Amino acid sequence: MSTEHKSNAPLAIRDLWQTPRFVFDYYDRRFGFQWDLAASKKNKLCEYYSDDAFSDCTHGFDGGVWCNPPFSEIPRWVDLCYDISIKSKVPVVLLLPADTSVRWFKRAFTLCTECHLISGRLSFINAETQKAVSGNNKGTVIFIFDSSSPLKSSVALVDREDMKATYND
């Protein structure tokens, strides 16, 4: 069984999607993100960002970390986010495709403190045009790694429309 995500997006932009702002803001209100762990100058959502997280993450973090990584190397991102949360003792929020049929999903679920399944499909943002792109063929899951949380493997269904309404408040 493959551990990689199969995408229909053109190869040139497959790993460059930006998180919809309402999703980021929904979690930022709770965690106060200081770092966008998998971003470029064009699609970053925080003041501090990394475009080479596997090299950059040798230092500690002092605030919440957001991560919407390229879906081409998901198992590495799961391990990195978990490691950062443990070593830096900060919450790390990881956005991934909701695909329970792959091994990395079980690993992420086992390591996380919270798992949020988002109802409704997200339209990610083209970083070049800043326009939403429809056609996402998977649902979305948020894994929260927070060593200070009293929760362990808590599961919630978060409604996309409720997230949007919160964003507009």
ABEGO torsion letter per residue (X at the ends): XBABBBBABBAAAAAABBBBAAAAAAAAAAAGBABBABBBAAABABABBBABAAAAAABBBABBBBBBBBAAAAAAAAAAAAAAAAAAGBBBBBBBBBBAABAAAAAAAAABABBBBBBEBBBBBBAAAGBBBBGBABBBBBBBBBAABABBGBBBBBBAAAAAAAAAX
